[in-house]
Amino acid sequence: MEQLDILKQEMAELKRNLDKEQIVNDRLLRTVMRQRASWLNKFVTWEFILIPVTYLIFAGICAFFHISQWFAIAFLIMAILDAVADLRTFRIPPKVFSTFTMLEVRKLLIRQKKERLVHVCIGFPLAIIWIILLLNALATATDPLATDHALNMAGVIGGVIGGIIGGIVVILIYRKAQRTNDTIIDDSFNA
């Protein structure tokens, strides 16, 4: 009888230790998930910081090549709309990992992946249209400094190269964000 009481006490102690370990594992997992998502939040923050700088660059290009400032203004509008959409499709508030259940975290991340795909499918063609219009304006600009449009062609070539590099960067960021969400979703299943 005494051995049975000892065994019950040991089992109760083992259960308490196991519960503590599960709590620690859950906290550790949530910390890891929050750290994996941190680059997405930093990306959105830097996006808002870089919008004014990039706008000034485009405004300078428009002024230098004597083309309409509407290209710079259109860029500014599209960049702001893109950044606001990224608040929903990229950013994962840190409180999500401490207050949401794992099921709710999974649902949020899956929704973000779907919305991010729609975001890219809408934003990418609009950006390509804007680039084509900008390149056309650069090619046909009447620049008093350029003879036989050599400077304009240099602007067009620079725009094409910049557009290609920008497109590649967008695709790489999109793919990395999708992989990050996949990894966090996988982590949530291990909880």
C-alpha positions in Angstrom: 0.0 0.0 0.0 2.8 2.3 0.9 4.5 1.6 -2.5 1.3 2.5 -4.3 1.2 5.9 -2.5 4.9 6.5 -3.5 4.1 5.6 -7.1 1.1 8.0 -7.1 3.4 10.8 -5.8 6.0 10.1 -8.4 3.5 10.0 -11.2 2.0 13.4 -10.0 5.5 14.9 -9.8 6.3 13.5 -13.3 3.1 15.0 -14.6 3.9 18.4 -13.1 7.4 18.3 -14.7 6.0 17.3 -18.0 3.4 20.2 -17.9 6.2 22.7 -17.1 8.3 21.3 -20.0 5.4 21.7 -22.4 4.9 25.3 -21.3 8.7 26.0 -21.7 8.6 24.3 -25.2 5.6 26.3 -26.2 7.2 29.6 -25.1 10.5 28.7 -26.9 8.6 27.8 -30.1 6.7 31.0 -30.0 10.0 33.0 -29.5 11.5 31.2 -32.5 8.5 31.9 -34.6 8.6 35.6 -33.6 12.3 35.8 -34.5 11.7 34.2 -37.9 9.0 36.7 -38.6 11.0 39.7 -37.5 12.6 40.3 -40.9 9.1 40.7 -42.4 8.3 43.5 -39.9 11.7 45.2 -40.6 11.1 45.0 -44.3 7.8 46.9 -44.0 9.4 49.5 -41.7 12.2 50.1 -44.2 9.8 50.2 -47.0 8.1 53.2 -45.4 11.4 54.8 -44.7 12.7 54.4 -48.3 9.5 55.7 -50.1 10.4 59.4 -49.7 14.0 58.8 -50.7 13.0 56.9 -53.8 10.4 59.5 -54.7 13.0 62.2 -54.6 15.3 60.1 -56.8 12.5 59.7 -59.4 11.5 63.4 -59.1 15.2 64.2 -59.8 15.2 61.9 -62.8 12.1 63.5 -64.2 13.5 67.0 -63.7 16.9 66.0 -65.3 15.3 64.5 -68.4 12.6 67.2 -68.6 9.7 64.7 -68.4 6.5 65.1 -66.4 6.6 65.0 -62.7 3.5 62.8 -62.8 5.8 59.8 -63.2 7.3 60.5 -59.8 3.9 61.3 -58.3 2.5 58.1 -59.8 5.4 56.2 -58.2 4.8 57.8 -54.9 1.1 56.8 -54.9 1.8 53.2 -56.0 4.6 52.9 -53.4 2.4 54.1 -50.6 -0.5 51.8 -51.6 2.0 48.9 -51.9 3.4 49.6 -48.5 0.0 49.9 -46.9 -0.9 46.5 -48.5 2.3 45.1 -47.1 1.2 46.0 -43.6 -1.5 43.4 -44.1 0.3 40.9 -46.3 3.9 41.0 -44.8 3.8 42.3 -41.3 3.1 39.9 -38.4 2.7 41.8 -35.1 4.8 40.2 -32.4 1.8 40.0 -30.1 0.3 37.4 -32.5 2.7 34.9 -31.2 2.0 35.5 -27.6 -1.8 35.9 -27.7 -3.1 33.8 -30.6 -3.5 30.1 -30.4 -1.4 28.1 -32.9 -4.5 27.5 -35.0 -5.1 31.2 -35.2 -1.5 31.8 -36.1 -1.7 29.3 -38.9 -4.9 30.8 -40.3 -3.3 34.3 -40.2 -0.2 33.1 -42.1 -2.2 31.2 -44.7 -4.3 34.2 -45.3 -1.2 36.4 -45.7 0.3 34.0 -48.2 -2.9 34.1 -50.3 -3.2 37.9 -50.1 0.5 38.3 -50.9 0.0 36.3 -54.1 -2.9 38.6 -55.1 -0.9 41.6 -54.1 2.0 40.6 -56.4 -0.4 39.6 -59.2 -1.9 43.1 -59.1 1.2 45.2 -58.3 3.7 43.6 -60.6 1.7 44.4 -63.9 1.0 47.9 -62.7 4.7 48.5 -62.0 5.6 47.1 -65.5 3.1 49.4 -67.1 4.6 52.4 -65.2 8.1 51.4 -66.2 7.1 51.1 -69.9 5.5 54.5 -69.8 8.5 56.0 -68.0 10.9 54.5 -70.5 8.8 55.7 -73.4 8.8 59.2 -71.9 12.6 59.0 -71.5 13.1 57.9 -75.1 10.9 60.7 -76.5 12.0 63.5 -74.2 13.4 66.6 -75.8 16.5 67.2 -73.7 18.3 70.4 -74.7 21.6 69.0 -73.4 21.5 65.8 -75.5 22.5 65.7 -79.1 20.9 62.9 -81.1 19.2 61.7 -77.9 22.3 59.8 -76.5 21.5 60.9 -73.0 17.9 59.9 -73.4 19.0 56.4 -74.6 21.3 56.1 -71.6 18.3 56.9 -69.4 16.3 54.2 -71.2 19.0 51.7 -70.8 19.4 52.5 -67.1 15.7 52.3 -66.7 15.6 48.8 -68.3 18.4 47.6 -66.2 16.9 49.1 -63.0 13.5 47.6 -63.9 15.0 44.1 -64.4 16.9 44.3 -61.2 13.9 45.7 -59.3 11.7 42.8 -60.7 14.2 40.2 -59.6 14.4 41.8 -56.1 10.6 41.8 -55.8 10.4 38.1 -56.8 13.2 37.1 -54.4 11.5 39.0 -51.5 8.1 37.5 -52.4 9.6 33.9 -52.4 11.5 34.5 -49.2 8.4 35.8 -47.5 6.3 32.8 -48.6 9.1 30.4 -47.4 9.2 32.2 -44.0 5.4 31.8 -43.7 5.7 28.1 -44.6 8.4 27.6 -42.0 6.4 29.3 -39.3 3.3 27.3 -40.3 5.3 24.1 -40.0 6.6 25.2 -36.6 3.0 25.8 -35.5 2.2 22.1 -36.3 5.0 21.0 -34.1 3.6 22.8 -31.1 
